[in-house]
């Protein structure tokens, strides 16, 4: 979990555009993160198959809050590159 101010001053966080299944999404890259998440609204825009898991993934955030994730997306093509080069 990181604040907007920390994004600006952190050398480990980069904002940018990520292409998922050829659709652009605004993202926050945190090189120290152990998990990646996508909003429900963004996931609905993608034409990918979701997998409902038998047991929810329980993920503890840095603020000690625990979230449960019942859905997993597998084999999502991610393209990272620099535009204009």
PyMOL Python script that loads the backbone (N, CA, C, O; Angstrom):
from pymol import cmd

cmd.read_pdbstr("""\
ATOM      1  N   UNK A   1       0.849  -1.154   0.000  1.00  0.00           N
ATOM      2  CA  UNK A   1       0.000   0.000   0.000  1.00  0.00           C
ATOM      3  C   UNK A   1       0.902   1.226   0.000  1.00  0.00           C
ATOM      4  O   UNK A   1       1.852   1.310   0.778  1.00  0.00           O
ATOM      5  N   UNK A   2       0.598   2.171  -0.876  1.00  0.00           N
ATOM      6  CA  UNK A   2       1.459   3.335  -1.028  1.00  0.00           C
ATOM      7  C   UNK A   2       0.598   4.555  -1.331  1.00  0.00           C
ATOM      8  O   UNK A   2      -0.407   4.455  -2.036  1.00  0.00           O
ATOM      9  N   UNK A   3       0.991   5.695  -0.802  1.00  0.00           N
ATOM     10  CA  UNK A   3       0.234   6.927  -1.041  1.00  0.00           C
ATOM     11  C   UNK A   3       0.695   7.601  -2.330  1.00  0.00           C
ATOM     12  O   UNK A   3       1.749   7.264  -2.869  1.00  0.00           O
ATOM     13  N   UNK A   4      -0.095   8.553  -2.821  1.00  0.00           N
ATOM     14  CA  UNK A   4       0.287   9.295  -4.029  1.00  0.00           C
ATOM     15  C   UNK A   4       1.612  10.020  -3.821  1.00  0.00           C
ATOM     16  O   UNK A   4       2.437  10.069  -4.733  1.00  0.00           O
ATOM     17  N   UNK A   5       1.826  10.577  -2.647  1.00  0.00           N
ATOM     18  CA  UNK A   5       3.067  11.296  -2.346  1.00  0.00           C
ATOM     19  C   UNK A   5       4.260  10.339  -2.394  1.00  0.00           C
ATOM     20  O   UNK A   5       5.321  10.691  -2.909  1.00  0.00           O
ATOM     21  N   UNK A   6       4.084   9.134  -1.859  1.00  0.00           N
ATOM     22  CA  UNK A   6       5.165   8.152  -1.867  1.00  0.00           C
ATOM     23  C   UNK A   6       5.496   7.688  -3.284  1.00  0.00           C
ATOM     24  O   UNK A   6       6.646   7.363  -3.578  1.00  0.00           O
ATOM     25  N   UNK A   7       4.497   7.656  -4.158  1.00  0.00           N
ATOM     26  CA  UNK A   7       4.732   7.282  -5.556  1.00  0.00           C
ATOM     27  C   UNK A   7       5.717   8.255  -6.186  1.00  0.00           C
ATOM     28  O   UNK A   7       6.633   7.846  -6.900  1.00  0.00           O
ATOM     29  N   UNK A   8       5.528   9.535  -5.923  1.00  0.00           N
ATOM     30  CA  UNK A   8       6.385  10.566  -6.515  1.00  0.00           C
ATOM     31  C   UNK A   8       7.809  10.477  -5.991  1.00  0.00           C
ATOM     32  O   UNK A   8       8.756  10.670  -6.754  1.00  0.00           O
ATOM     33  N   UNK A   9       7.982  10.192  -4.709  1.00  0.00           N
ATOM     34  CA  UNK A   9       9.319  10.215  -4.107  1.00  0.00           C
ATOM     35  C   UNK A   9      10.018   8.857  -4.087  1.00  0.00           C
ATOM     36  O   UNK A   9      11.221   8.784  -3.837  1.00  0.00           O
ATOM     37  N   UNK A  10       9.284   7.798  -4.344  1.00  0.00           N
ATOM     38  CA  UNK A  10       9.876   6.457  -4.290  1.00  0.00           C
ATOM     39  C   UNK A  10      10.634   6.144  -5.571  1.00  0.00           C
ATOM     40  O   UNK A  10      10.155   6.430  -6.668  1.00  0.00           O
ATOM     41  N   UNK A  11      11.794   5.567  -5.434  1.00  0.00           N
ATOM     42  CA  UNK A  11      12.542   5.131  -6.603  1.00  0.00           C
ATOM     43  C   UNK A  11      12.137   3.737  -7.061  1.00  0.00           C
ATOM     44  O   UNK A  11      12.658   3.237  -8.058  1.00  0.00           O
ATOM     45  N   UNK A  12      11.213   3.106  -6.340  1.00  0.00           N
ATOM     46  CA  UNK A  12      10.814   1.733  -6.645  1.00  0.00           C
ATOM     47  C   UNK A  12       9.455   1.646  -7.331  1.00  0.00           C
ATOM     48  O   UNK A  12       9.007   0.553  -7.677  1.00  0.00           O
ATOM     49  N   UNK A  13       8.799   2.777  -7.528  1.00  0.00           N
ATOM     50  CA  UNK A  13       7.454   2.772  -8.100  1.00  0.00           C
ATOM     51  C   UNK A  13       7.435   3.579  -9.391  1.00  0.00           C
ATOM     52  O   UNK A  13       7.960   4.690  -9.456  1.00  0.00           O
ATOM     53  N   UNK A  14       6.825   3.005 -10.403  1.00  0.00           N
ATOM     54  CA  UNK A  14       6.730   3.651 -11.707  1.00  0.00           C
ATOM     55  C   UNK A  14       5.277   3.596 -12.161  1.00  0.00           C
ATOM     56  O   UNK A  14       4.621   2.565 -12.016  1.00  0.00           O
ATOM     57  N   UNK A  15       4.774   4.690 -12.707  1.00  0.00           N
ATOM     58  CA  UNK A  15       3.443   4.677 -13.303  1.00  0.00           C
ATOM     59  C   UNK A  15       3.603   4.561 -14.807  1.00  0.00           C
ATOM     60  O   UNK A  15       4.618   4.973 -15.369  1.00  0.00           O
ATOM     61  N   UNK A  16       2.610   4.004 -15.442  1.00  0.00           N
ATOM     62  CA  UNK A  16       2.700   3.851 -16.882  1.00  0.00           C
ATOM     63  C   UNK A  16       1.471   3.181 -17.456  1.00  0.00           C
ATOM     64  O   UNK A  16       0.433   3.079 -16.801  1.00  0.00           O
ATOM     65  N   UNK A  17       1.605   2.732 -18.677  1.00  0.00           N
ATOM     66  CA  UNK A  17       0.525   2.049 -19.376  1.00  0.00           C
ATOM     67  C   UNK A  17       0.938   0.605 -19.615  1.00  0.00           C
ATOM     68  O   UNK A  17       2.043   0.325 -20.077  1.00  0.00           O
ATOM     69  N   UNK A  18       0.043  -0.288 -19.296  1.00  0.00           N
ATOM     70  CA  UNK A  18       0.263  -1.711 -19.491  1.00  0.00           C
ATOM     71  C   UNK A  18      -0.792  -2.205 -20.467  1.00  0.00           C
ATOM     72  O   UNK A  18      -1.966  -1.858 -20.345  1.00  0.00           O
ATOM     73  N   UNK A  19      -0.377  -3.013 -21.432  1.00  0.00           N
ATOM     74  CA  UNK A  19      -1.321  -3.564 -22.389  1.00  0.00           C
ATOM     75  C   UNK A  19      -1.664  -4.988 -21.979  1.00  0.00           C
ATOM     76  O   UNK A  19      -0.790  -5.852 -21.923  1.00  0.00           O
ATOM     77  N   UNK A  20      -2.930  -5.227 -21.694  1.00  0.00           N
ATOM     78  CA  UNK A  20      -3.433  -6.556 -21.380  1.00  0.00           C
ATOM     79  C   UNK A  20      -4.370  -6.958 -22.500  1.00  0.00           C
ATOM     80  O   UNK A  20      -5.377  -6.294 -22.746  1.00  0.00           O
ATOM     81  N   UNK A  21      -4.039  -8.045 -23.178  1.00  0.00           N
ATOM     82  CA  UNK A  21      -4.823  -8.485 -24.342  1.00  0.00           C
ATOM     83  C   UNK A  21      -5.040  -7.332 -25.312  1.00  0.00           C
ATOM     84  O   UNK A  21      -6.146  -7.141 -25.819  1.00  0.00           O
ATOM     85  N   UNK A  22      -4.003  -6.578 -25.565  1.00  0.00           N
ATOM     86  CA  UNK A  22      -3.910  -5.442 -26.488  1.00  0.00           C
ATOM     87  C   UNK A  22      -4.703  -4.211 -26.055  1.00  0.00           C
ATOM     88  O   UNK A  22      -4.810  -3.266 -26.836  1.00  0.00           O
ATOM     89  N   UNK A  23      -5.259  -4.181 -24.856  1.00  0.00           N
ATOM     90  CA  UNK A  23      -5.998  -3.008 -24.367  1.00  0.00           C
ATOM     91  C   UNK A  23      -5.128  -2.268 -23.354  1.00  0.00           C
ATOM     92  O   UNK A  23      -4.540  -2.890 -22.469  1.00  0.00           O
ATOM     93  N   UNK A  24      -5.042  -0.929 -23.482  1.00  0.00           N
ATOM     94  CA  UNK A  24      -4.186  -0.166 -22.565  1.00  0.00           C
ATOM     95  C   UNK A  24      -4.861   0.084 -21.212  1.00  0.00           C
ATOM     96  O   UNK A  24      -6.051   0.392 -21.142  1.00  0.00           O
ATOM     97  N   UNK A  25      -4.077  -0.055 -20.145  1.00  0.00           N
ATOM     98  CA  UNK A  25      -4.547   0.227 -18.791  1.00  0.00           C
ATOM     99  C   UNK A  25      -3.496   1.055 -18.075  1.00  0.00           C
ATOM    100  O   UNK A  25      -2.300   0.793 -18.203  1.00  0.00           O
ATOM    101  N   UNK A  26      -3.937   2.049 -17.324  1.00  0.00           N
ATOM    102  CA  UNK A  26      -3.033   2.847 -16.500  1.00  0.00           C
ATOM    103  C   UNK A  26      -2.680   1.997 -15.278  1.00  0.00           C
ATOM    104  O   UNK A  26      -3.564   1.461 -14.610  1.00  0.00           O
ATOM    105  N   UNK A  27      -1.379   1.878 -14.992  1.00  0.00           N
ATOM    106  CA  UNK A  27      -0.940   1.001 -13.910  1.00  0.00           C
ATOM    107  C   UNK A  27       0.105   1.658 -13.026  1.00  0.00           C
ATOM    108  O   UNK A  27       0.721   2.663 -13.382  1.00  0.00           O
ATOM    109  N   UNK A  28       0.278   1.061 -11.881  1.00  0.00           N
ATOM    110  CA  UNK A  28       1.313   1.444 -10.935  1.00  0.00           C
ATOM    111  C   UNK A  28       2.201   0.219 -10.756  1.00  0.00           C
ATOM    112  O   UNK A  28       1.743  -0.809 -10.257  1.00  0.00           O
ATOM    113  N   UNK A  29       3.462   0.318 -11.155  1.00  0.00           N
ATOM    114  CA  UNK A  29       4.416  -0.779 -10.999  1.00  0.00           C
ATOM    115  C   UNK A  29       5.172  -0.566  -9.696  1.00  0.00           C
ATOM    116  O   UNK A  29       5.814   0.468  -9.510  1.00  0.00           O
ATOM    117  N   UNK A  30       5.099  -1.525  -8.808  1.00  0.00           N
ATOM    118  CA  UNK A  30       5.848  -1.467  -7.557  1.00  0.00           C
ATOM    119  C   UNK A  30       6.778  -2.675  -7.533  1.00  0.00           C
ATOM    120  O   UNK A  30       6.328  -3.809  -7.373  1.00  0.00           O
ATOM    121  N   UNK A  31       8.067  -2.427  -7.691  1.00  0.00           N
ATOM    122  CA  UNK A  31       9.021  -3.528  -7.797  1.00  0.00           C
ATOM    123  C   UNK A  31       9.162  -4.330  -6.511  1.00  0.00           C
ATOM    124  O   UNK A  31       9.726  -5.424  -6.529  1.00  0.00           O
ATOM    125  N   UNK A  32       8.659  -3.808  -5.395  1.00  0.00           N
ATOM    126  CA  UNK A  32       8.739  -4.560  -4.143  1.00  0.00           C
ATOM    127  C   UNK A  32       7.449  -5.316  -3.834  1.00  0.00           C
ATOM    128  O   UNK A  32       7.355  -5.986  -2.806  1.00  0.00           O
ATOM    129  N   UNK A  33       6.459  -5.214  -4.712  1.00  0.00           N
ATOM    130  CA  UNK A  33       5.175  -5.880  -4.470  1.00  0.00           C
ATOM    131  C   UNK A  33       5.300  -7.390  -4.667  1.00  0.00           C
ATOM    132  O   UNK A  33       6.065  -7.857  -5.511  1.00  0.00           O
ATOM    133  N   UNK A  34       4.550  -8.130  -3.890  1.00  0.00           N
ATOM    134  CA  UNK A  34       4.554  -9.585  -4.005  1.00  0.00           C
ATOM    135  C   UNK A  34       3.344 -10.105  -4.769  1.00  0.00           C
ATOM    136  O   UNK A  34       3.326 -11.267  -5.174  1.00  0.00           O
ATOM    137  N   UNK A  35       2.328  -9.260  -4.973  1.00  0.00           N
ATOM    138  CA  UNK A  35       1.116  -9.675  -5.676  1.00  0.00           C
ATOM    139  C   UNK A  35       0.700  -8.580  -6.652  1.00  0.00           C
ATOM    140  O   UNK A  35       1.048  -7.412  -6.480  1.00  0.00           O
ATOM    141  N   UNK A  36      -0.043  -8.973  -7.669  1.00  0.00           N
ATOM    142  CA  UNK A  36      -0.606  -8.018  -8.613  1.00  0.00           C
ATOM    143  C   UNK A  36      -2.122  -8.127  -8.568  1.00  0.00           C
ATOM    144  O   UNK A  36      -2.670  -9.222  -8.437  1.00  0.00           O
ATOM    145  N   UNK A  37      -2.790  -7.001  -8.676  1.00  0.00           N
ATOM    146  CA  UNK A  37      -4.240  -6.966  -8.591  1.00  0.00           C
ATOM    147  C   UNK A  37      -4.804  -6.168  -9.758  1.00  0.00           C
ATOM    148  O   UNK A  37      -4.123  -5.315 -10.328  1.00  0.00           O
ATOM    149  N   UNK A  38      -6.039  -6.450 -10.102  1.00  0.00           N
ATOM    150  CA  UNK A  38      -6.736  -5.719 -11.141  1.00  0.00           C
ATOM    151  C   UNK A  38      -8.128  -5.397 -10.614  1.00  0.00           C
ATOM    152  O   UNK A  38      -8.741  -6.217  -9.932  1.00  0.00           O
ATOM    153  N   UNK A  39      -8.623  -4.212 -10.926  1.00  0.00           N
ATOM    154  CA  UNK A  39      -9.955  -3.839 -10.471  1.00  0.00           C
ATOM    155  C   UNK A  39     -11.009  -4.656 -11.216  1.00  0.00           C
ATOM    156  O   UNK A  39     -10.776  -5.116 -12.334  1.00  0.00           O
ATOM    157  N   UNK A  40     -12.148  -4.827 -10.595  1.00  0.00           N
ATOM    158  CA  UNK A  40     -13.245  -5.559 -11.236  1.00  0.00           C
ATOM    159  C   UNK A  40     -13.640  -4.882 -12.532  1.00  0.00           C
ATOM    160  O   UNK A  40     -13.889  -5.558 -13.530  1.00  0.00           O
ATOM    161  N   UNK A  41     -13.703  -3.560 -12.537  1.00  0.00           N
ATOM    162  CA  UNK A  41     -14.078  -2.809 -13.740  1.00  0.00           C
ATOM    163  C   UNK A  41     -13.095  -3.077 -14.877  1.00  0.00           C
ATOM    164  O   UNK A  41     -13.508  -3.273 -16.020  1.00  0.00           O
ATOM    165  N   UNK A  42     -11.817  -3.085 -14.575  1.00  0.00           N
ATOM    166  CA  UNK A  42     -10.816  -3.363 -15.615  1.00  0.00           C
ATOM    167  C   UNK A  42     -10.897  -4.806 -16.089  1.00  0.00           C
ATOM    168  O   UNK A  42     -10.784  -5.079 -17.284  1.00  0.00           O
ATOM    169  N   UNK A  43     -11.091  -5.727 -15.157  1.00  0.00           N
ATOM    170  CA  UNK A  43     -11.167  -7.145 -15.520  1.00  0.00           C
ATOM    171  C   UNK A  43     -12.346  -7.413 -16.442  1.00  0.00           C
ATOM    172  O   UNK A  43     -12.257  -8.263 -17.327  1.00  0.00           O
ATOM    173  N   UNK A  44     -13.437  -6.708 -16.249  1.00  0.00           N
ATOM    174  CA  UNK A  44     -14.612  -6.906 -17.097  1.00  0.00           C
ATOM    175  C   UNK A  44     -14.365  -6.465 -18.539  1.00  0.00           C
ATOM    176  O   UNK A  44     -15.029  -6.950 -19.455  1.00  0.00           O
ATOM    177  N   UNK A  45     -13.422  -5.556 -18.749  1.00  0.00           N
ATOM    178  CA  UNK A  45     -13.095  -5.080 -20.094  1.00  0.00           C
ATOM    179  C   UNK A  45     -12.256  -6.092 -20.884  1.00  0.00           C
ATOM    180  O   UNK A  45     -12.159  -6.009 -22.108  1.00  0.00           O
ATOM    181  N   UNK A  46     -11.666  -7.026 -20.183  1.00  0.00           N
ATOM    182  CA  UNK A  46     -10.778  -7.999 -20.828  1.00  0.00           C
ATOM    183  C   UNK A  46     -11.554  -9.242 -21.246  1.00  0.00           C
ATOM    184  O   UNK A  46     -12.504  -9.653 -20.580  1.00  0.00           O
ATOM    185  N   UNK A  47     -11.142  -9.814 -22.329  1.00  0.00           N
ATOM    186  CA  UNK A  47     -11.756 -11.049 -22.807  1.00  0.00           C
ATOM    187  C   UNK A  47     -10.903 -12.227 -22.349  1.00  0.00           C
ATOM    188  O   UNK A  47     -10.301 -12.927 -23.163  1.00  0.00           O
ATOM    189  N   UNK A  48     -10.861 -12.434 -21.035  1.00  0.00           N
ATOM    190  CA  UNK A  48     -10.054 -13.516 -20.476  1.00  0.00           C
ATOM    191  C   UNK A  48     -10.936 -14.380 -19.586  1.00  0.00           C
ATOM    192  O   UNK A  48     -11.941 -13.926 -19.039  1.00  0.00           O
ATOM    193  N   UNK A  49     -10.538 -15.612 -19.462  1.00  0.00           N
ATOM    194  CA  UNK A  49     -11.291 -16.559 -18.650  1.00  0.00           C
ATOM    195  C   UNK A  49     -10.865 -16.455 -17.199  1.00  0.00           C
ATOM    196  O   UNK A  49      -9.674 -16.484 -16.890  1.00  0.00           O
ATOM    197  N   UNK A  50     -11.839 -16.332 -16.310  1.00  0.00           N
ATOM    198  CA  UNK A  50     -11.518 -16.285 -14.890  1.00  0.00           C
ATOM    199  C   UNK A  50     -11.672 -17.673 -14.297  1.00  0.00           C
ATOM    200  O   UNK A  50     -12.433 -18.501 -14.797  1.00  0.00           O
ATOM    201  N   UNK A  51     -10.946 -17.907 -13.238  1.00  0.00           N
ATOM    202  CA  UNK A  51     -11.002 -19.184 -12.530  1.00  0.00           C
ATOM    203  C   UNK A  51     -11.430 -18.880 -11.108  1.00  0.00           C
ATOM    204  O   UNK A  51     -10.752 -18.141 -10.393  1.00  0.00           O
ATOM    205  N   UNK A  52     -12.566 -19.454 -10.692  1.00  0.00           N
ATOM    206  CA  UNK A  52     -12.973 -19.304  -9.294  1.00  0.00           C
ATOM    207  C   UNK A  52     -12.257 -20.380  -8.494  1.00  0.00           C
ATOM    208  O   UNK A  52     -12.297 -21.562  -8.833  1.00  0.00           O
ATOM    209  N   UNK A  53     -11.614 -19.954  -7.445  1.00  0.00           N
ATOM    210  CA  UNK A  53     -10.832 -20.888  -6.648  1.00  0.00           C
ATOM    211  C   UNK A  53     -11.696 -21.494  -5.544  1.00  0.00           C
ATOM    212  O   UNK A  53     -12.645 -20.871  -5.068  1.00  0.00           O
ATOM    213  N   UNK A  54     -11.351 -22.721  -5.147  1.00  0.00           N
ATOM    214  CA  UNK A  54     -12.123 -23.392  -4.100  1.00  0.00           C
ATOM    215  C   UNK A  54     -11.968 -22.700  -2.754  1.00  0.00           C
ATOM    216  O   UNK A  54     -12.924 -22.582  -1.987  1.00  0.00           O
ATOM    217  N   UNK A  55     -10.758 -22.246  -2.481  1.00  0.00           N
ATOM    218  CA  UNK A  55     -10.500 -21.516  -1.240  1.00  0.00           C
ATOM    219  C   UNK A  55      -9.979 -20.143  -1.614  1.00  0.00           C
ATOM    220  O   UNK A  55      -9.057 -20.021  -2.420  1.00  0.00           O
ATOM    221  N   UNK A  56     -10.568 -19.114  -1.033  1.00  0.00           N
ATOM    222  CA  UNK A  56     -10.135 -17.754  -1.327  1.00  0.00           C
ATOM    223  C   UNK A  56      -8.676 -17.553  -0.943  1.00  0.00           C
ATOM    224  O   UNK A  56      -8.211 -18.064   0.075  1.00  0.00           O
ATOM    225  N   UNK A  57      -7.961 -16.797  -1.780  1.00  0.00           N
ATOM    226  CA  UNK A  57      -6.614 -16.371  -1.410  1.00  0.00           C
ATOM    227  C   UNK A  57      -6.766 -15.290  -0.353  1.00  0.00           C
ATOM    228  O   UNK A  57      -7.453 -14.292  -0.570  1.00  0.00           O
ATOM    229  N   UNK A  58      -6.135 -15.487   0.771  1.00  0.00           N
ATOM    230  CA  UNK A  58      -6.167 -14.485   1.842  1.00  0.00           C
ATOM    231  C   UNK A  58      -4.852 -13.720   1.782  1.00  0.00           C
ATOM    232  O   UNK A  58      -3.773 -14.297   1.914  1.00  0.00           O
ATOM    233  N   UNK A  59      -4.962 -12.417   1.581  1.00  0.00           N
ATOM    234  CA  UNK A  59      -3.770 -11.591   1.399  1.00  0.00           C
ATOM    235  C   UNK A  59      -3.755 -10.509   2.471  1.00  0.00           C
ATOM    236  O   UNK A  59      -4.709  -9.745   2.617  1.00  0.00           O
ATOM    237  N   UNK A  60      -2.656 -10.459   3.215  1.00  0.00           N
ATOM    238  CA  UNK A  60      -2.518  -9.462   4.269  1.00  0.00           C
ATOM    239  C   UNK A  60      -1.787  -8.246   3.710  1.00  0.00           C
ATOM    240  O   UNK A  60      -0.673  -8.362   3.200  1.00  0.00           O
ATOM    241  N   UNK A  61      -2.414  -7.096   3.809  1.00  0.00           N
ATOM    242  CA  UNK A  61      -1.833  -5.847   3.327  1.00  0.00           C
ATOM    243  C   UNK A  61      -0.914  -5.252   4.388  1.00  0.00           C
ATOM    244  O   UNK A  61      -0.979  -5.643   5.553  1.00  0.00           O
ATOM    245  N   UNK A  62      -0.054  -4.303   3.992  1.00  0.00           N
ATOM    246  CA  UNK A  62       0.870  -3.693   4.965  1.00  0.00           C
ATOM    247  C   UNK A  62       0.177  -3.036   6.158  1.00  0.00           C
ATOM    248  O   UNK A  62       0.790  -2.880   7.215  1.00  0.00           O
ATOM    249  N   UNK A  63      -1.100  -2.645   6.003  1.00  0.00           N
ATOM    250  CA  UNK A  63      -1.824  -2.027   7.118  1.00  0.00           C
ATOM    251  C   UNK A  63      -2.520  -3.085   7.995  1.00  0.00           C
ATOM    252  O   UNK A  63      -3.364  -2.750   8.825  1.00  0.00           O
ATOM    253  N   UNK A  64      -2.156  -4.364   7.802  1.00  0.00           N
ATOM    254  CA  UNK A  64      -2.700  -5.514   8.529  1.00  0.00           C
ATOM    255  C   UNK A  64      -4.129  -5.874   8.149  1.00  0.00           C
ATOM    256  O   UNK A  64      -4.717  -6.770   8.757  1.00  0.00           O
ATOM    257  N   UNK A  65      -4.699  -5.201   7.163  1.00  0.00           N
ATOM    258  CA  UNK A  65      -6.023  -5.557   6.666  1.00  0.00           C
ATOM    259  C   UNK A  65      -5.890  -6.801   5.796  1.00  0.00           C
ATOM    260  O   UNK A  65      -4.943  -6.913   5.018  1.00  0.00           O
ATOM    261  N   UNK A  66      -6.816  -7.725   5.919  1.00  0.00           N
ATOM    262  CA  UNK A  66      -6.786  -8.956   5.124  1.00  0.00           C
ATOM    263  C   UNK A  66      -7.909  -8.917   4.100  1.00  0.00           C
ATOM    264  O   UNK A  66      -9.066  -8.669   4.439  1.00  0.00           O
ATOM    265  N   UNK A  67      -7.556  -9.163   2.846  1.00  0.00           N
ATOM    266  CA  UNK A  67      -8.563  -9.256   1.800  1.00  0.00           C
ATOM    267  C   UNK A  67      -8.593 -10.685   1.286  1.00  0.00           C
ATOM    268  O   UNK A  67      -7.591 -11.400   1.324  1.00  0.00           O
ATOM    269  N   UNK A  68      -9.764 -11.086   0.806  1.00  0.00           N
ATOM    270  CA  UNK A  68      -9.909 -12.420   0.245  1.00  0.00           C
ATOM    271  C   UNK A  68     -10.203 -12.302  -1.234  1.00  0.00           C
ATOM    272  O   UNK A  68     -11.078 -11.539  -1.641  1.00  0.00           O
ATOM    273  N   UNK A  69      -9.483 -13.048  -2.027  1.00  0.00           N
ATOM    274  CA  UNK A  69      -9.631 -13.015  -3.482  1.00  0.00           C
ATOM    275  C   UNK A  69     -10.160 -14.367  -3.953  1.00  0.00           C
ATOM    276  O   UNK A  69      -9.448 -15.368  -3.872  1.00  0.00           O
ATOM    277  N   UNK A  70     -11.410 -14.410  -4.450  1.00  0.00           N
ATOM    278  CA  UNK A  70     -11.991 -15.676  -4.892  1.00  0.00           C
ATOM    279  C   UNK A  70     -11.769 -15.972  -6.371  1.00  0.00           C
ATOM    280  O   UNK A  70     -12.167 -17.031  -6.856  1.00  0.00           O
ATOM    281  N   UNK A  71     -11.139 -15.050  -7.089  1.00  0.00           N
ATOM    282  CA  UNK A  71     -11.002 -15.190  -8.542  1.00  0.00           C
ATOM    283  C   UNK A  71      -9.533 -15.089  -8.931  1.00  0.00           C
ATOM    284  O   UNK A  71      -8.778 -14.307  -8.354  1.00  0.00           O
ATOM    285  N   UNK A  72      -9.141 -15.888  -9.914  1.00  0.00           N
ATOM    286  CA  UNK A  72      -7.775 -15.902 -10.415  1.00  0.00           C
ATOM    287  C   UNK A  72      -7.828 -15.816 -11.936  1.00  0.00           C
ATOM    288  O   UNK A  72      -8.668 -16.456 -12.568  1.00  0.00           O
ATOM    289  N   UNK A  73      -6.940 -15.033 -12.516  1.00  0.00           N
ATOM    290  CA  UNK A  73      -6.810 -14.960 -13.974  1.00  0.00           C
ATOM    291  C   UNK A  73      -5.477 -15.589 -14.333  1.00  0.00           C
ATOM    292  O   UNK A  73      -4.443 -15.219 -13.777  1.00  0.00           O
ATOM    293  N   UNK A  74      -5.495 -16.538 -15.258  1.00  0.00           N
ATOM    294  CA  UNK A  74      -4.269 -17.225 -15.647  1.00  0.00           C
ATOM    295  C   UNK A  74      -3.938 -16.910 -17.099  1.00  0.00           C
ATOM    296  O   UNK A  74      -4.826 -16.636 -17.907  1.00  0.00           O
ATOM    297  N   UNK A  75      -2.662 -16.952 -17.416  1.00  0.00           N
ATOM    298  CA  UNK A  75      -2.178 -16.848 -18.792  1.00  0.00           C
ATOM    299  C   UNK A  75      -2.639 -15.561 -19.479  1.00  0.00           C
ATOM    300  O   UNK A  75      -3.133 -15.598 -20.606  1.00  0.00           O
ATOM    301  N   UNK A  76      -2.478 -14.432 -18.802  1.00  0.00           N
ATOM    302  CA  UNK A  76      -2.812 -13.131 -19.390  1.00  0.00           C
ATOM    303  C   UNK A  76      -1.551 -12.584 -20.043  1.00  0.00           C
ATOM    304  O   UNK A  76      -0.526 -12.418 -19.381  1.00  0.00           O
ATOM    305  N   UNK A  77      -1.626 -12.305 -21.341  1.00  0.00           N
ATOM    306  CA  UNK A  77      -0.484 -11.768 -22.072  1.00  0.00           C
ATOM    307  C   UNK A  77      -0.247 -10.324 -21.646  1.00  0.00           C
ATOM    308  O   UNK A  77      -1.165  -9.505 -21.691  1.00  0.00           O
ATOM    309  N   UNK A  78       0.971 -10.008 -21.235  1.00  0.00           N
ATOM    310  CA  UNK A  78       1.341  -8.659 -20.816  1.00  0.00           C
ATOM    311  C   UNK A  78       2.472  -8.191 -21.713  1.00  0.00           C
ATOM    312  O   UNK A  78       3.492  -8.869 -21.843  1.00  0.00           O
ATOM    313  N   UNK A  79       2.288  -7.011 -22.341  1.00  0.00           N
ATOM    314  CA  UNK A  79       3.323  -6.420 -23.187  1.00  0.00           C
ATOM    315  C   UNK A  79       3.852  -5.183 -22.515  1.00  0.00           C
ATOM    316  O   UNK A  79       3.091  -4.262 -22.217  1.00  0.00           O
ATOM    317  N   UNK A  80       5.160  -5.143 -22.267  1.00  0.00           N
ATOM    318  CA  UNK A  80       5.802  -3.975 -21.659  1.00  0.00           C
ATOM    319  C   UNK A  80       6.828  -3.466 -22.645  1.00  0.00           C
ATOM    320  O   UNK A  80       7.673  -4.224 -23.123  1.00  0.00           O
ATOM    321  N   UNK A  81       6.753  -2.176 -22.951  1.00  0.00           N
ATOM    322  CA  UNK A  81       7.695  -1.603 -23.903  1.00  0.00           C
ATOM    323  C   UNK A  81       7.662  -0.094 -23.828  1.00  0.00           C
ATOM    324  O   UNK A  81       6.881   0.492 -23.079  1.00  0.00           O
ATOM    325  N   UNK A  82       8.510   0.515 -24.606  1.00  0.00           N
ATOM    326  CA  UNK A  82       8.596   1.963 -24.665  1.00  0.00           C
ATOM    327  C   UNK A  82       8.035   2.408 -26.014  1.00  0.00           C
ATOM    328  O   UNK A  82       8.465   1.933 -27.065  1.00  0.00           O
ATOM    329  N   UNK A  83       7.073   3.325 -25.968  1.00  0.00           N
ATOM    330  CA  UNK A  83       6.472   3.825 -27.202  1.00  0.00           C
ATOM    331  C   UNK A  83       7.360   4.887 -27.830  1.00  0.00           C
ATOM    332  O   UNK A  83       8.044   5.631 -27.127  1.00  0.00           O
ATOM    333  N   UNK A  84       7.348   4.953 -29.123  1.00  0.00           N
ATOM    334  CA  UNK A  84       8.066   6.005 -29.821  1.00  0.00           C
ATOM    335  C   UNK A  84       9.529   5.706 -30.093  1.00  0.00           C
ATOM    336  O   UNK A  84      10.257   6.579 -30.565  1.00  0.00           O
ATOM    337  N   UNK A  85       9.965   4.516 -29.812  1.00  0.00           N
ATOM    338  CA  UNK A  85      11.376   4.173 -30.076  1.00  0.00           C
ATOM    339  C   UNK A  85      11.435   3.237 -31.266  1.00  0.00           C
ATOM    340  O   UNK A  85      12.521   2.817 -31.668  1.00  0.00           O
TER     341      UNK A  85
END
""", "prot")
cmd.dss("prot")
cmd.show_as("cartoon", "prot")
cmd.util.cbc("prot")
cmd.orient("prot")
